[in-house]
Amino acid sequence: MTTNGGVSCLFFVYLLYLDESGNESDAADRHFVLGGLAVFERQTFFIAEACEEIQRKYFPTSPPLNFHATDLRTGKGFWHNVAASTRTAVLSDLLRVIRHAQPVVGVVLFAAVVEKSSERWGETAVEYATEAICRRFDDFLKQRYREQDPQRGLLILSEGRFHKRAKGWVSRFRELGTRWGTISNFSDDPYFAGTRENRLLQLADIVAHSVFLLYERRNPSLIREILPRFAHDQATVYGLVHSRASEVSPCDCPACASQANGRNYGSWV
């Protein structure tokens, strides 16, 4: 509980679970994506339980499975001997968990897509995506405050190659601001967890992979289900960011089309 001008304000927390898709240092991938879902703290149990129900539906006797998007799509690891129709059904059910979760005070999506270039490659691409996500997440929290729903935010990232450096980046963004302005609504530096043990991070992986498929392969098959859940206002879909290697030619992806024509998803989907 805090006080603002004599008015008591009760702050709750949105937990933004983030994972990456695409290799930031491999020339075979043209894009790097950082993305995931912000979940209102009172909804995390129900979202995780919905994922557990999917496991019970298809694999009731198996130990906890890692719902990893690439493995589900391509049949790697545990999924190698699972029929393609079952893998598709599991992935569809997970996408529906995201799509049909309680809106606004529930689940909101964010993703930053970096088209790699000589200026944004490797660690620089990851840092830029992290900075863009932080800024847009803070914009969302400011929007909640303007609508008389004050919230704080906390990032939870999957453990990976850059998670220790990401803590330093976010700390710097909180202290010094981003290239687009200040960050004022984060409650703490980010936390980190393993994807295998965390259902919300598994959903973040599915969000990031859905975005990667669209931008890397022009494949909208996964993102179509969840695109309406990206953070937006009346003017634009601001929860999806596209950093292009060149701004010369026009782009009609959902992020760029929205910037030009409001909540218009463009021709890619």
C-alpha positions in Angstrom: 0.0 0.0 0.0 1.4 3.4 -1.0 0.0 6.9 -0.8 -0.2 9.3 -3.7 -1.4 12.9 -2.9 -3.2 11.6 0.2 -5.0 8.8 -1.8 -4.2 5.3 -0.9 -3.1 3.1 -3.8 -2.9 -0.7 -3.6 -0.3 -2.0 -6.1 -0.3 -5.5 -7.5 2.2 -7.1 -9.8 2.3 -8.3 -13.4 4.9 -11.0 -13.9 6.3 -10.9 -17.4 7.7 -14.3 -18.4 10.2 -14.1 -21.3 12.0 -16.6 -23.5 13.9 -16.2 -26.8 13.7 -17.8 -30.2 16.2 -17.7 -33.0 20.0 -17.7 -32.6 21.4 -14.2 -32.2 24.8 -15.2 -33.5 24.0 -17.7 -36.3 23.7 -16.3 -39.8 21.2 -19.1 -40.6 18.6 -17.1 -38.6 17.8 -13.7 -39.9 15.8 -12.7 -36.8 16.1 -12.9 -33.0 13.0 -12.8 -30.9 12.4 -12.1 -27.2 8.9 -12.6 -26.2 6.4 -13.9 -23.7 3.4 -13.1 -21.6 2.7 -10.8 -18.7 0.4 -12.5 -16.1 -1.4 -10.8 -13.3 -0.1 -12.2 -10.1 -3.5 -13.7 -9.1 -3.8 -15.6 -12.4 -0.5 -17.4 -12.4 -1.9 -20.5 -10.6 -4.9 -20.8 -12.9 -2.7 -20.5 -16.1 -0.3 -23.1 -14.8 -3.1 -25.4 -13.8 -4.6 -25.1 -17.3 -1.3 -26.4 -18.7 -1.3 -29.3 -16.2 -4.7 -30.2 -17.4 -3.4 -30.5 -20.9 -0.7 -32.9 -19.7 -3.4 -34.9 -17.8 -5.6 -35.0 -20.9 -2.9 -36.5 -23.3 -0.2 -38.0 -21.0 -1.8 -38.8 -17.6 0.9 -41.3 -16.5 4.0 -39.4 -17.7 6.2 -37.2 -15.5 6.0 -33.5 -16.0 6.6 -32.7 -19.7 8.4 -29.7 -21.1 6.0 -28.1 -23.6 8.7 -26.7 -25.8 7.4 -25.3 -29.1 10.1 -26.4 -31.4 10.1 -29.9 -30.0 6.4 -30.1 -30.3 6.4 -29.0 -33.9 9.3 -31.1 -35.1 9.0 -34.2 -32.9 12.3 -33.9 -31.0 13.1 -35.5 -27.6 10.2 -37.0 -25.8 7.9 -36.0 -28.7 9.8 -38.1 -31.3 7.5 -41.1 -30.8 4.3 -39.0 -30.4 2.0 -38.9 -33.4 2.0 -35.6 -35.3 -1.7 -35.2 -34.8 -1.3 -35.4 -31.0 1.6 -32.9 -31.0 -0.5 -30.5 -33.1 -3.4 -30.9 -30.7 -1.3 -30.3 -27.6 0.2 -27.1 -29.2 -3.3 -25.9 -30.2 -4.6 -26.4 -26.7 -1.6 -24.5 -25.2 -2.3 -21.6 -27.6 -5.9 -21.6 -26.5 -4.8 -21.3 -22.9 -3.1 -18.1 -23.9 -5.9 -16.8 -26.1 -8.8 -17.5 -23.7 -7.1 -16.5 -20.4 -8.8 -13.6 -18.6 -8.0 -10.4 -20.6 -6.5 -7.1 -19.3 -6.2 -8.1 -15.6 -5.0 -11.6 -16.7 -2.6 -12.2 -19.6 -1.1 -9.7 -22.1 1.6 -10.5 -24.7 4.9 -8.8 -25.6 7.6 -9.5 -28.1 10.5 -7.7 -29.7 11.8 -8.9 -33.1 15.3 -7.9 -34.2 16.2 -8.3 -37.8 19.9 -8.9 -37.5 22.4 -6.5 -39.1 26.0 -5.4 -38.7 24.9 -3.0 -36.0 22.6 -5.5 -34.2 24.1 -8.9 -34.0 24.8 -11.3 -31.2 24.7 -9.8 -27.8 23.8 -6.4 -29.1 20.6 -7.8 -30.7 19.7 -9.5 -27.4 20.3 -6.3 -25.4 18.2 -4.2 -27.9 15.3 -6.7 -27.7 15.5 -6.6 -23.9 15.5 -2.8 -23.9 12.5 -2.7 -26.2 10.5 -5.2 -24.1 11.2 -3.2 -20.9 10.0 0.0 -22.5 6.8 -1.5 -23.9 6.0 -3.3 -20.7 6.5 -0.1 -18.7 4.1 1.6 -21.2 1.5 -1.0 -20.4 1.9 -0.5 -16.7 1.6 3.3 -17.2 -1.6 2.7 -19.2 -3.0 0.6 -16.3 -2.2 3.5 -13.9 -4.0 6.0 -16.2 -7.0 3.8 -16.1 -7.0 3.9 -12.2 -5.5 0.4 -12.0 -2.0 0.9 -10.6 0.4 -2.0 -11.1 4.0 -2.9 -10.8 6.0 -5.2 -13.1 8.6 -7.9 -12.6 10.5 -9.7 -15.3 11.1 -13.5 -15.1 13.5 -14.7 -17.8 14.4 -18.2 -18.8 18.0 -19.2 -17.9 20.2 -19.0 -21.0 23.3 -17.6 -22.5 22.6 -14.0 -21.5 20.5 -14.2 -18.4 23.2 -12.9 -16.1 24.0 -10.0 -18.3 20.3 -9.3 -18.8 20.1 -8.6 -15.1 22.7 -5.8 -15.5 20.9 -4.4 -18.6 17.5 -4.2 -16.8 19.1 -2.7 -13.8 20.7 0.0 -16.0 17.4 0.6 -17.8 15.6 1.1 -14.4 18.3 3.5 -13.2 19.2 5.5 -16.4 16.2 4.9 -18.6 16.1 3.5 -22.2 16.7 5.2 -25.5 13.0 5.8 -25.6 12.5 7.2 -22.1 12.5 6.2 -18.4 11.3 3.1 -16.7 9.3 3.8 -13.6 7.1 0.8 -12.8 9.3 -2.2 -12.2 9.3 -3.5 -8.7 12.8 -5.2 -8.8 15.5 -6.5 -11.0 14.6 -9.6 -13.1 14.5 -13.1 -11.8 15.5 -16.3 -13.7 14.2 -19.8 -13.8 14.6 -23.0 -15.8 12.0 -23.4 -18.6 11.6 -27.2 -17.8 10.3 -26.5 -14.3 8.0 -23.5 -15.1 4.8 -23.7 -17.1 4.6 -20.0 -17.6 8.0 -19.9 -19.2 7.0 -22.7 -21.4 4.1 -20.6 -22.6 6.6 -17.7 -23.1 8.6 -20.0 -25.3 5.5 -20.7 -27.4 4.8 -17.0 -27.8 8.4 -16.3 -28.8 8.4 -19.2 -31.3 5.1 -18.2 -32.8 6.5 -14.7 -33.5 9.8 -16.2 -34.9 7.9 -18.4 -37.3 6.0 -15.4 -38.7 9.0 -13.2 -39.2 11.6 -15.8 -40.2 9.4 -18.0 -42.4 6.2 -16.0 -43.0 4.3 -18.7 -41.2 1.4 -17.3 -39.3 -0.1 -20.6 -38.3 0.7 -20.2 -34.6 0.5 -16.5 -34.1 -3.0 -16.1 -35.6 -4.5 -17.6 -32.4 -2.8 -15.3 -30.0 -2.2 -12.0 -32.0 -5.2 -10.2 -30.4 -3.6 -10.7 -27.0 -0.6 -8.4 -27.6 -0.6 -5.2 -25.6 -2.6 -2.5 -27.5 -4.5 0.7 -27.0 -7.0 2.3 -29.3 -4.3 3.6 -31.7 -1.8 0.8 -32.0 -0.6 -2.7 -31.1 2.4 -1.6 -29.1 3.2 -4.9 -27.5 4.9 -6.2 -30.7 8.0 -4.4 -31.8 9.9 -5.0 -35.1 13.4 -3.6 -35.5 14.3 -3.8 -39.2 17.8 -4.0 -40.7 16.7 -1.4 -43.3 13.9 1.1 -43.1 14.0 1.8 -46.9 11.3 -0.6 -48.1 7.8 -0.7 -46.5 6.9 -3.5 -44.1 3.4 -4.9 -43.7 4.0 -7.1 -40.6 1.6 -6.8 -37.7 3.9 -4.5 -35.8 4.7 -2.1 -38.7 1.2 -2.2 -40.1 -0.2 -1.2 -36.7 2.1 1.8 -36.5 0.9 3.0 -39.8 -2.8 2.2 -39.6 -3.8 1.7 -36.0 -4.9 -1.8 -34.9 -4.4 -3.3 -38.4 -2.5 -6.5 -38.4 -1.3 -6.2 -42.1 -1.1 -8.7 -44.9 1.3 -11.2 -43.2 -1.5 -12.8 -41.2 
